[in-house]
């Protein structure tokens, strides 16, 4: 399977994982020539996923791409998996701490 096809399959698979967990999600529009489209369009506010379905991932390159492609101010994450392995979410610690602070703020505002 070529890498472009595997990437598209991974994006569809990840979108299905989100849908199975109650979120609206579909593959982005890269296939239609829209290079600025996210890998997966979803209903999780202010989160940009860079989706990688590869056996060997350069995490730093993927994180750089996610940061570059994410809309200003959004949380970004690399969702990735290898064959026979579960999906993983990789975020820079700064992004994780920001997310954790937002969750804590929401809990304290109740």
Legacy VTK file of the C-alpha trace (Angstrom):
# vtk DataFile Version 3.0
C-alpha trace
ASCII
DATASET POLYDATA
POINTS 110 float
0.000 0.000 0.000
1.451 3.387 -0.890
1.993 5.975 1.849
-0.629 8.412 0.488
-3.286 5.695 0.551
-2.222 4.542 4.012
-2.436 8.138 5.259
-5.943 8.569 3.848
-6.999 5.246 5.374
-5.544 6.361 8.718
-7.484 9.632 8.588
-10.731 7.759 7.904
-9.941 5.268 10.670
-9.225 8.055 13.164
-12.419 9.887 12.189
-14.319 6.635 12.797
-12.701 6.332 16.255
-13.917 9.838 17.117
-17.441 9.052 15.824
-17.508 5.819 17.844
-16.822 7.960 20.913
-19.661 10.388 20.286
-17.943 13.136 18.284
-18.877 14.259 14.796
-15.879 13.664 12.529
-14.905 13.143 8.911
-11.775 13.230 6.824
-10.625 16.706 5.733
-10.526 17.934 2.136
-6.863 17.278 1.153
-8.105 14.813 -1.453
-10.048 17.610 -3.166
-7.038 19.873 -3.482
-7.508 21.817 -0.260
-4.039 21.716 1.270
-5.068 23.946 4.185
-7.746 21.547 5.323
-7.168 19.647 8.582
-6.602 15.893 8.394
-9.855 15.313 10.273
-12.726 17.776 10.629
-14.459 17.195 13.966
-16.702 18.666 16.638
-14.058 19.004 19.363
-13.738 22.775 19.788
-10.303 24.334 19.357
-8.408 21.069 18.790
-6.311 20.402 15.693
-5.304 16.784 15.026
-2.380 15.866 12.798
-3.060 12.221 11.913
-0.232 9.809 11.146
-0.686 6.130 10.331
2.923 4.991 9.980
5.267 2.357 11.340
8.064 4.855 12.008
7.143 8.340 13.107
9.464 11.270 13.623
7.427 12.737 16.463
9.200 16.104 16.430
8.561 16.600 12.710
4.896 15.632 13.195
4.506 18.011 16.164
6.100 20.817 14.148
3.617 20.162 11.343
0.668 20.113 13.770
1.779 23.416 15.318
2.294 25.012 11.895
-1.082 23.827 10.543
-3.193 24.500 13.638
-5.321 27.650 13.651
-3.947 30.329 15.969
-4.789 29.640 19.604
-5.957 26.067 19.112
-4.707 23.029 20.963
-2.757 20.715 18.668
-2.063 17.028 18.893
-0.537 14.262 16.798
-2.802 11.210 16.691
-0.805 8.222 15.488
-0.637 4.473 15.439
1.321 1.559 14.056
-0.109 -1.668 12.654
-1.659 -3.778 15.396
-1.253 -1.030 17.996
-3.755 1.378 19.598
-4.061 5.042 18.654
-1.818 7.357 20.650
-2.075 11.094 21.197
1.185 13.030 21.454
1.225 16.638 22.579
3.989 18.976 23.720
3.989 19.294 27.518
3.126 22.999 27.198
-0.037 22.052 25.284
-0.924 19.368 27.852
-0.495 21.792 30.755
-2.637 24.397 28.978
-5.369 21.794 28.472
-5.093 20.665 32.084
-5.395 24.272 33.335
-8.511 24.801 31.192
-10.103 21.653 32.609
-9.285 22.770 36.153
-10.781 26.217 35.453
-13.968 24.606 34.162
-14.205 22.405 37.271
-13.743 25.411 39.576
-16.382 27.446 37.731
-19.127 24.907 38.497
LINES 1 111
110 0 1 2 3 4 5 6 7 8 9 10 11 12 13 14 15 16 17 18 19 20 21 22 23 24 25 26 27 28 29 30 31 32 33 34 35 36 37 38 39 40 41 42 43 44 45 46 47 48 49 50 51 52 53 54 55 56 57 58 59 60 61 62 63 64 65 66 67 68 69 70 71 72 73 74 75 76 77 78 79 80 81 82 83 84 85 86 87 88 89 90 91 92 93 94 95 96 97 98 99 100 101 102 103 104 105 106 107 108 109
